[in-house]
Amino acid sequence: MDGRRRQSKFGSGAYQLTDETPVYVISVAAQLSGLHPQTLRQYDRLGLVSPDRTAGRGRRYSARDIELLRTVQALSQDEGINLAGIKRIIELENQVAALQQRVAELSAAVDGAAVAMQQREAQVHASYRRDLVPYTDVQQTSALVVWRPKRPQD
């Protein structure tokens, strides 16, 4: 899922649903993911997919949780990866996502600093005095110039 917001069909759009909104009870999440509710409880105990909890401690799964359940199942069944390996894969993917977010933030900060520097540089160039003569390099020669002080007139 891509995190897009969806308008609720209840009311005038005051309530926003996202892919992270915990809305599915365990029975619905099990049906949507194609897993048994006991498997979802096991994944929760192992820390693979940890849904949000209600005040009464009931599990509430989001669309992102459902997608993660499907991924865990595919890695387990199709790829033959054990649950400890899957947990490590999920942790590493989360770490990569966090690092990518940080890189994007730092890249934006660098871009902003570069723009500010270019603006400041333009201000400095605009403040140059225009009455100064630009320096041009003098041609180097091999001529020898001897200086002799004038003698006082006798």
Accessible surface in RSA format (square Angstrom, percent):
REM  Atomic radii and reference values for relative SASA: ProtOr
REM  Chains: A
REM  Algorithm: Lee & Richards
REM  Probe-radius: 1.40
REM  Slices: 20
REM RES _ NUM      All-atoms   Total-Side   Main-Chain    Non-polar    All polar
REM                ABS   REL    ABS   REL    ABS   REL    ABS   REL    ABS   REL
RES MET A   1   124.09  64.3  64.78  42.9  59.31 141.2  60.95  51.8  63.13  83.6
RES ASP A   2    93.69  65.6  59.19  58.9  34.49  81.6  45.91 108.0  47.78  47.7
RES GLY A   3    30.74  37.9   0.00   N/A  30.74  37.9  11.63  31.9  19.11  42.8
RES ARG A   4   171.77  72.1 163.57  83.4   8.19  19.5  66.65  91.1 105.12  63.7
RES ARG A   5   164.48  69.1 135.83  69.2  28.66  68.2  44.40  60.7 120.08  72.8
RES ARG A   6   104.70  44.0 100.92  51.4   3.78   9.0  60.71  83.0  43.98  26.7
RES GLN A   7   125.80  70.3 101.81  74.4  23.99  57.1  56.94 121.2  68.86  52.2
RES SER A   8    11.30   9.5   2.42   3.2   8.88  20.5   2.21   4.7   9.08  12.7
RES LYS A   9   184.50  90.0 145.87  89.5  38.64  92.0 100.02  90.0  84.49  90.0
RES PHE A  10   149.33  74.7 142.02  88.0   7.32  19.0 145.23  88.0   4.11  11.8
RES GLY A  11    76.08  93.8   0.00   N/A  76.08  93.8  42.38 116.3  33.70  75.5
RES SER A  12   114.19  96.5  73.41  98.0  40.78  93.9  58.61 124.8  55.58  77.9
RES GLY A  13    17.63  21.7   0.00   N/A  17.63  21.7   5.91  16.2  11.72  26.2
RES ALA A  14    99.73  91.7  59.41  91.7  40.32  91.7  72.08 101.5  27.65  73.2
RES TYR A  15   122.44  57.2 119.39  67.9   3.05   7.9 101.50  76.3  20.94  25.8
RES GLN A  16    59.94  33.5  45.11  33.0  14.83  35.3  27.50  58.5  32.44  24.6
RES LEU A  17    46.13  25.7  46.13  33.0   0.00   0.0  46.13  32.4   0.00   0.0
RES THR A  18    23.68  16.8  21.64  21.9   2.04   4.9  15.35  20.6   8.34  12.6
RES ASP A  19     3.50   2.5   3.50   3.5   0.00   0.0   0.00   0.0   3.50   3.5
RES GLU A  20    83.44  47.9  72.00  54.5  11.44  27.2  50.79  98.2  32.64  26.7
RES THR A  21    22.64  16.1  17.43  17.7   5.21  12.4  15.52  20.8   7.12  10.8
RES PRO A  22    50.49  36.8  37.07  33.8  13.42  48.8  37.07  30.6  13.42  83.4
RES VAL A  23    66.08  43.5  40.26  36.5  25.82  62.2  44.36  38.5  21.71  58.9
RES TYR A  24    61.85  28.9  60.25  34.3   1.60   4.2  27.92  21.0  33.93  41.8
RES VAL A  25    57.40  37.8  56.62  51.3   0.78   1.9  56.62  49.2   0.78   2.1
RES ILE A  26    31.00  17.6  30.16  22.5   0.83   2.0  30.16  21.7   0.83   2.3
RES SER A  27    66.45  56.2  59.65  79.6   6.80  15.7  43.80  93.3  22.65  31.7
RES VAL A  28    58.11  38.2  57.71  52.2   0.40   1.0  58.11  50.5   0.01   0.0
RES ALA A  29     0.00   0.0   0.00   0.0   0.00   0.0   0.00   0.0   0.00   0.0
RES ALA A  30     4.10   3.8   3.57   5.5   0.53   1.2   3.61   5.1   0.49   1.3
RES GLN A  31   149.71  83.7 124.17  90.7  25.54  60.8  45.59  97.0 104.12  79.0
RES LEU A  32    75.15  41.9  62.52  44.7  12.62  31.7  65.47  46.0   9.67  26.0
RES SER A  33    12.36  10.4   0.00   0.0  12.36  28.5   0.44   0.9  11.92  16.7
RES GLY A  34    67.07  82.7   0.00   N/A  67.07  82.7  36.20  99.3  30.87  69.1
RES LEU A  35    20.09  11.2   7.16   5.1  12.93  32.5  12.62   8.9   7.47  20.1
RES HIS A  36   121.09  66.2 111.60  77.6   9.49  24.3  84.69  87.3  36.40  42.4
RES PRO A  37    37.25  27.1  37.25  34.0   0.00   0.0  37.25  30.8   0.00   0.0
RES GLN A  38    88.47  49.5  88.29  64.5   0.18   0.4  45.56  97.0  42.91  32.5
RES THR A  39    40.82  29.0  36.28  36.8   4.54  10.8  18.04  24.2  22.77  34.4
RES LEU A  40     0.50   0.3   0.00   0.0   0.50   1.3   0.00   0.0   0.50   1.3
RES ARG A  41    74.91  31.5  74.91  38.2   0.00   0.0  16.76  22.9  58.15  35.2
RES GLN A  42    69.11  38.6  69.11  50.5   0.00   0.0  23.79  50.6  45.32  34.4
RES TYR A  43    10.51   4.9  10.51   6.0   0.00   0.0   4.23   3.2   6.28   7.7
RES ASP A  44    20.95  14.7  12.76  12.7   8.19  19.4   2.62   6.2  18.33  18.3
RES ARG A  45   147.17  61.8 107.87  55.0  39.30  93.6  73.83 100.9  73.33  44.4
RES LEU A  46    67.71  37.7  58.68  42.0   9.02  22.7  63.44  44.6   4.27  11.5
RES GLY A  47    35.23  43.4   0.00   N/A  35.23  43.4  17.03  46.7  18.20  40.8
RES LEU A  48     5.34   3.0   0.47   0.3   4.88  12.3   0.78   0.5   4.56  12.3
RES VAL A  49     1.21   0.8   0.38   0.3   0.83   2.0   1.08   0.9   0.13   0.4
RES SER A  50    74.37  62.8  49.51  66.1  24.85  57.3  37.29  79.4  37.08  51.9
RES PRO A  51    10.21   7.4   0.03   0.0  10.18  37.0   0.30   0.2   9.92  61.6
RES ASP A  52    77.59  54.3  72.25  71.9   5.33  12.6  19.18  45.1  58.40  58.2
RES ARG A  53    89.27  37.5  57.53  29.3  31.74  75.6  20.11  27.5  69.16  41.9
RES THR A  54    46.69  33.2  33.55  34.0  13.15  31.3  36.25  48.7  10.45  15.8
RES ALA A  55   115.12 105.8  69.30 107.0  45.82 104.2  83.11 117.0  32.01  84.8
RES GLY A  56    69.31  85.5   0.00   N/A  69.31  85.5  39.50 108.4  29.81  66.8
RES ARG A  57   156.46  65.7 149.81  76.4   6.65  15.8  67.17  91.8  89.29  54.1
RES GLY A  58    28.95  35.7   0.00   N/A  28.95  35.7  28.55  78.3   0.40   0.9
RES ARG A  59    45.40  19.1  38.72  19.7   6.68  15.9   1.44   2.0  43.95  26.6
RES ARG A  60    74.44  31.3  74.44  37.9   0.00   0.0   9.65  13.2  64.79  39.3
RES TYR A  61     0.33   0.2   0.33   0.2   0.00   0.0   0.26   0.2   0.07   0.1
RES SER A  62     5.76   4.9   5.76   7.7   0.00   0.0   2.08   4.4   3.68   5.2
RES ALA A  63     9.64   8.9   6.71  10.4   2.93   6.7   8.06  11.4   1.58   4.2
RES ARG A  64   103.01  43.3 102.40  52.2   0.61   1.5  47.44  64.8  55.58  33.7
RES ASP A  65    23.59  16.5  23.54  23.4   0.04   0.1   0.04   0.1  23.54  23.5
RES ILE A  66     7.35   4.2   7.35   5.5   0.00   0.0   7.35   5.3   0.00   0.0
RES GLU A  67    67.64  38.8  67.29  50.9   0.35   0.8  23.27  45.0  44.37  36.2
RES LEU A  68    46.30  25.8  43.87  31.4   2.43   6.1  45.87  32.2   0.44   1.2
RES LEU A  69     0.00   0.0   0.00   0.0   0.00   0.0   0.00   0.0   0.00   0.0
RES ARG A  70   100.56  42.2  94.00  47.9   6.55  15.6  37.82  51.7  62.74  38.0
RES THR A  71    48.23  34.3  43.57  44.2   4.66  11.1  32.17  43.2  16.06  24.3
RES VAL A  72     0.00   0.0   0.00   0.0   0.00   0.0   0.00   0.0   0.00   0.0
RES GLN A  73    50.10  28.0  50.10  36.6   0.00   0.0  21.31  45.4  28.79  21.8
RES ALA A  74    42.41  39.0  38.14  58.9   4.27   9.7  42.08  59.3   0.34   0.9
RES LEU A  75    32.53  18.1  32.53  23.3   0.00   0.0  32.53  22.8   0.00   0.0
RES SER A  76    30.20  25.5  20.59  27.5   9.61  22.1   0.05   0.1  30.15  42.2
RES GLN A  77   122.75  68.6  94.35  69.0  28.40  67.6  23.35  49.7  99.41  75.4
RES ASP A  78   113.08  79.2  77.23  76.9  35.85  84.8  24.03  56.6  89.05  88.8
RES GLU A  79   117.52  67.5  88.38  66.9  29.15  69.4  17.85  34.5  99.68  81.4
RES GLY A  80    63.60  78.4   0.00   N/A  63.60  78.4  31.22  85.7  32.38  72.5
RES ILE A  81    51.34  29.2  44.17  32.9   7.17  17.3  48.63  35.0   2.71   7.4
RES ASN A  82   103.77  71.6  90.36  87.3  13.41  32.3  42.56 102.4  61.20  59.2
RES LEU A  83    56.49  31.5  52.74  37.7   3.75   9.4  53.12  37.3   3.37   9.1
RES ALA A  84    77.67  71.4  59.88  92.4  17.79  40.5  67.69  95.3   9.98  26.4
RES GLY A  85    23.94  29.5   0.00   N/A  23.94  29.5  22.68  62.3   1.25   2.8
RES ILE A  86     0.00   0.0   0.00   0.0   0.00   0.0   0.00   0.0   0.00   0.0
RES LYS A  87    78.42  38.3  78.38  48.1   0.04   0.1  35.09  31.6  43.33  46.2
RES ARG A  88   129.96  54.6 128.96  65.7   0.99   2.4  48.55  66.3  81.41  49.3
RES ILE A  89    50.85  28.9  49.72  37.0   1.13   2.7  50.72  36.5   0.13   0.4
RES ILE A  90    15.03   8.6  15.03  11.2   0.00   0.0  15.03  10.8   0.00   0.0
RES GLU A  91    76.79  44.1  69.57  52.6   7.21  17.2  37.15  71.8  39.64  32.4
RES LEU A  92    75.02  41.8  74.93  53.6   0.09   0.2  74.93  52.6   0.09   0.2
RES GLU A  93   100.46  57.7  93.13  70.5   7.33  17.5  41.92  81.1  58.54  47.8
RES ASN A  94    92.76  64.0  86.73  83.8   6.04  14.5  26.00  62.6  66.76  64.5
RES GLN A  95    98.85  55.3  92.93  67.9   5.92  14.1  31.09  66.2  67.76  51.4
RES VAL A  96    77.90  51.3  77.37  70.0   0.53   1.3  77.90  67.7   0.00   0.0
RES ALA A  97    57.01  52.4  49.94  77.1   7.07  16.1  51.60  72.7   5.41  14.3
RES ALA A  98    62.97  57.9  49.66  76.6  13.30  30.3  57.49  81.0   5.47  14.5
RES LEU A  99   101.42  56.5 101.22  72.4   0.19   0.5 101.35  71.2   0.07   0.2
RES GLN A 100   116.44  65.1 109.54  80.1   6.91  16.4  40.35  85.9  76.09  57.7
RES GLN A 101   104.23  58.3 100.02  73.1   4.21  10.0  38.02  80.9  66.22  50.2
RES ARG A 102   124.41  52.2 123.98  63.2   0.42   1.0  42.81  58.5  81.60  49.5
RES VAL A 103    97.04  63.9  95.91  86.8   1.12   2.7  96.55  83.9   0.48   1.3
RES ALA A 104    55.88  51.4  44.99  69.4  10.89  24.8  50.98  71.8   4.90  13.0
RES GLU A 105    81.16  46.6  69.77  52.8  11.39  27.1  35.49  68.7  45.67  37.3
RES LEU A 106    83.52  46.5  83.30  59.6   0.22   0.6  83.51  58.7   0.01   0.0
RES SER A 107    54.69  46.2  47.52  63.4   7.18  16.5  24.64  52.5  30.06  42.1
RES ALA A 108    65.16  59.9  51.84  80.0  13.32  30.3  56.88  80.1   8.28  21.9
RES ALA A 109    62.56  57.5  44.81  69.1  17.75  40.4  56.78  80.0   5.78  15.3
RES VAL A 110    99.26  65.3  96.76  87.6   2.50   6.0  98.79  85.8   0.47   1.3
RES ASP A 111    85.24  59.7  82.89  82.5   2.35   5.6  26.78  63.0  58.46  58.3
RES GLY A 112    41.13  50.7   0.00   N/A  41.13  50.7  34.69  95.2   6.44  14.4
RES ALA A 113    62.26  57.2  50.78  78.4  11.48  26.1  57.49  81.0   4.77  12.6
RES ALA A 114    38.34  35.3  34.46  53.2   3.88   8.8  37.80  53.2   0.54   1.4
RES VAL A 115    79.63  52.4  79.38  71.9   0.24   0.6  79.38  69.0   0.24   0.7
RES ALA A 116    55.75  51.3  49.35  76.2   6.40  14.6  50.90  71.7   4.85  12.8
RES MET A 117   122.84  63.6 116.66  77.2   6.19  14.7  81.28  69.1  41.57  55.1
RES GLN A 118   110.53  61.8 104.78  76.6   5.75  13.7  30.22  64.3  80.31  60.9
RES GLN A 119   110.55  61.8 105.22  76.9   5.32  12.7  38.89  82.8  71.66  54.3
RES ARG A 120   142.61  59.9 141.20  72.0   1.41   3.4  56.78  77.6  85.83  52.0
RES GLU A 121    90.18  51.8  84.83  64.2   5.35  12.7  31.58  61.1  58.60  47.8
RES ALA A 122    59.88  55.1  50.27  77.6   9.61  21.9  56.47  79.5   3.41   9.0
RES GLN A 123   107.37  60.0  97.87  71.5   9.49  22.6  36.06  76.8  71.30  54.1
RES VAL A 124    57.65  37.9  56.42  51.1   1.23   3.0  57.65  50.1   0.00   0.0
RES HIS A 125    80.71  44.1  80.24  55.8   0.48   1.2  63.89  65.8  16.83  19.6
RES ALA A 126    76.12  70.0  49.04  75.7  27.08  61.6  54.51  76.8  21.60  57.2
RES SER A 127    84.53  71.4  52.94  70.6  31.59  72.8  49.00 104.3  35.53  49.8
RES TYR A 128   110.34  51.5  98.41  56.0  11.93  31.0  78.96  59.3  31.38  38.7
RES ARG A 129   156.29  65.6 137.61  70.1  18.68  44.5  63.36  86.6  92.93  56.3
RES ARG A 130   182.10  76.5 149.30  76.1  32.80  78.1  84.00 114.8  98.10  59.5
RES ASP A 131   100.93  70.7  67.45  67.1  33.49  79.2  49.44 116.3  51.50  51.4
RES LEU A 132   115.76  64.5  99.49  71.2  16.27  40.9 100.84  70.8  14.91  40.1
RES VAL A 133   135.20  89.0 110.98 100.5  24.23  58.4 112.20  97.5  23.01  62.4
RES PRO A 134   109.92  80.1  91.58  83.5  18.34  66.7 103.36  85.3   6.56  40.7
RES TYR A 135   178.13  83.2 145.40  82.7  32.73  85.2 125.71  94.5  52.42  64.6
RES THR A 136   106.27  75.6  95.34  96.7  10.93  26.1  68.49  92.0  37.79  57.1
RES ASP A 137   118.30  82.9  90.25  89.8  28.04  66.3  32.73  77.0  85.56  85.3
RES VAL A 138   110.30  72.6 102.49  92.8   7.81  18.8 107.82  93.7   2.49   6.7
RES GLN A 139   150.99  84.4 134.32  98.2  16.66  39.7  51.26 109.1  99.73  75.6
RES GLN A 140   155.29  86.8 135.68  99.2  19.61  46.7  60.77 129.4  94.52  71.7
RES THR A 141   105.31  74.9  69.13  70.1  36.18  86.2  62.09  83.4  43.22  65.3
RES SER A 142   119.68 101.1  82.61 110.3  37.06  85.4  55.17 117.5  64.50  90.4
RES ALA A 143    79.98  73.5  46.84  72.3  33.13  75.4  58.20  82.0  21.78  57.7
RES LEU A 144   156.45  87.1 126.95  90.8  29.50  74.2 127.93  89.8  28.52  76.7
RES VAL A 145   132.00  86.9 105.07  95.1  26.93  64.9 107.85  93.7  24.15  65.5
RES VAL A 146    96.65  63.6  67.48  61.1  29.17  70.3  70.34  61.1  26.31  71.4
RES TRP A 147   199.32  80.0 177.50  85.9  21.82  51.2 153.91  82.1  45.41  73.7
RES ARG A 148   191.25  80.3 171.07  87.2  20.18  48.0  58.22  79.6 133.03  80.6
RES PRO A 149    85.86  62.6  74.28  67.7  11.57  42.1  76.75  63.4   9.11  56.6
RES LYS A 150   198.40  96.8 168.66 103.5  29.74  70.8 119.22 107.3  79.17  84.3
RES ARG A 151   207.78  87.2 193.36  98.6  14.42  34.3  66.45  90.8 141.33  85.7
RES PRO A 152   122.05  88.9 100.89  92.0  21.15  76.9 112.82  93.2   9.22  57.3
RES GLN A 153   173.86  97.2 145.78 106.5  28.08  66.9  62.77 133.6 111.09  84.3
RES ASP A 154   190.76 133.6 117.47 116.9  73.29 173.3  65.44 154.0 125.31 125.0
END  Absolute sums over single chains surface
CHAIN  1 A    12511.8      10287.9       2223.9       7208.6       5303.2
END  Absolute sums over all chains
TOTAL         12511.8      10287.9       2223.9       7208.6       5303.2
